[in-house]
Amino acid sequence: MSLRSVATAFGLVGGLCWVVRAFSDQEVLGWAGLLMLGIASAAAGAALVSRSVVALRLFVAVAFTLLVWSVLELVRDAGSDRSIDGGFGAAAVVVALVAFLTRPVHGNH
C-alpha cells in the first residue's frame, strides 16, 4: 500500500469522524478522527520526499503534521471547537476524495 493510499484512506475516515462529531455528542469520534488525521498528514508529508532518504522522510512527515496542527490551532481561535473541527474534517474529506479520484501521472513530461 502506498503512502498516498494511506493518507487518502485515513484522511477520508478521520475527516468523516470530525464531521459527524460536529453534529453529535460522541466525544470518541473526536479522538479517533484526530488520530486518523494525524496519520494521514504524516503519510502525506512523507510522500512528498524521495524514498531514498528515510531520515528526511521521517523529518518531513513530523514537520508536515505539526504544520497542519498549528494551522488548525490558529483557526480555532475564530469560532467554537466543534464547528472548526467539523469544517476542517469536511476539508479533509474533500482533499481525500480529490486525491482518491485523481491518479498521479508518471513519465509523461
VEXDREN-2710 file (C-alpha; in Angstrom, 1 decimal):
% VEXDREN-2710
k/r/px/py/pz
1/MET/0.0/0.0/0.0
2/SER/1.4/3.4/-1.0
3/LEU/1.7/6.4/1.3
4/ARG/-0.8/8.2/-0.9
5/SER/-3.3/5.4/-0.3
6/VAL/-2.7/5.5/3.4
7/ALA/-3.1/9.3/3.5
8/THR/-6.3/9.2/1.4
9/ALA/-8.0/6.4/3.4
10/PHE/-7.1/7.8/6.9
11/GLY/-7.9/11.4/5.7
12/LEU/-11.3/10.3/4.5
13/VAL/-12.3/8.3/7.6
14/GLY/-10.8/10.8/10.0
15/GLY/-12.5/13.7/8.3
16/LEU/-15.8/12.0/8.4
17/CYS/-15.3/11.3/12.1
18/TRP/-14.9/15.0/12.8
19/VAL/-17.9/16.0/10.6
20/VAL/-20.1/13.5/12.5
21/ARG/-18.7/14.7/15.8
22/ALA/-19.6/18.3/14.9
23/PHE/-23.3/17.3/14.9
24/SER/-23.3/14.7/17.8
25/ASP/-22.1/14.3/21.3
26/GLN/-19.8/11.3/20.5
27/GLU/-16.5/12.5/22.0
28/VAL/-14.8/9.3/21.0
29/LEU/-15.1/10.4/17.3
30/GLY/-13.1/13.5/18.1
31/TRP/-10.1/11.4/19.3
32/ALA/-10.5/8.8/16.6
33/GLY/-10.6/11.5/14.0
34/LEU/-7.6/13.2/15.5
35/LEU/-5.5/10.0/15.4
36/MET/-6.6/9.2/11.8
37/LEU/-6.0/12.7/10.5
38/GLY/-2.6/12.8/12.2
39/ILE/-1.6/9.5/10.4
40/ALA/-3.0/10.9/7.2
41/SER/-1.0/14.2/7.5
42/ALA/2.2/12.2/8.4
43/ALA/1.8/9.9/5.4
44/ALA/1.1/12.9/3.1
45/GLY/4.2/14.6/4.4
46/ALA/6.3/11.5/4.0
47/ALA/5.1/11.1/0.4
48/LEU/6.5/14.5/-0.5
49/VAL/10.1/13.2/-0.2
50/SER/12.1/10.7/-2.2
51/ARG/12.2/7.2/-0.8
52/SER/16.0/7.1/-0.8
53/VAL/16.5/9.1/2.4
54/VAL/14.4/7.6/5.3
55/ALA/15.5/10.1/7.9
56/LEU/14.4/13.0/5.7
57/ARG/11.0/11.3/5.1
58/LEU/10.5/11.0/8.8
59/PHE/11.5/14.6/9.4
60/VAL/9.2/15.9/6.8
61/ALA/6.3/13.7/8.0
62/VAL/6.6/15.1/11.5
63/ALA/7.1/18.7/10.3
64/PHE/4.1/18.5/7.9
65/THR/1.9/17.1/10.7
66/LEU/3.0/19.9/13.1
67/LEU/2.3/22.5/10.4
68/VAL/-1.2/21.2/9.8
69/TRP/-1.8/21.1/13.6
70/SER/-0.6/24.7/14.1
71/VAL/-2.8/25.9/11.3
72/LEU/-5.8/24.2/12.9
73/GLU/-5.0/25.7/16.3
74/LEU/-4.6/29.1/14.7
75/VAL/-8.1/28.8/13.1
76/ARG/-9.7/27.5/16.3
77/ASP/-9.5/31.0/17.8
78/ALA/-12.1/32.1/15.3
79/GLY/-15.0/30.0/16.5
80/SER/-16.2/27.1/18.5
81/ASP/-14.1/24.0/18.6
82/ARG/-16.8/21.7/17.2
83/SER/-17.6/23.9/14.2
84/ILE/-13.9/24.5/13.4
85/ASP/-13.2/20.7/13.7
86/GLY/-16.3/20.0/11.5
87/GLY/-15.1/22.4/8.8
88/PHE/-11.6/21.0/9.0
89/GLY/-13.0/17.5/8.8
90/ALA/-15.1/18.4/5.7
91/ALA/-12.0/20.0/4.1
92/ALA/-10.1/16.7/4.8
93/VAL/-12.8/14.7/3.2
94/VAL/-12.8/16.9/0.1
95/VAL/-9.0/16.7/-0.2
96/ALA/-9.1/12.9/0.3
97/LEU/-11.7/12.4/-2.3
98/VAL/-9.8/14.6/-4.8
99/ALA/-6.6/12.6/-4.1
100/PHE/-8.6/9.4/-4.5
101/LEU/-10.2/10.4/-7.8
102/THR/-7.1/11.7/-9.4
103/ARG/-4.2/9.4/-10.2
104/PRO/-0.7/10.7/-10.5
105/VAL/0.8/10.7/-14.0
106/HIS/4.2/9.1/-14.2
107/GLY/6.7/9.6/-17.1
108/ASN/4.6/12.0/-19.2
109/HIS/6.6/15.2/-19.1
END
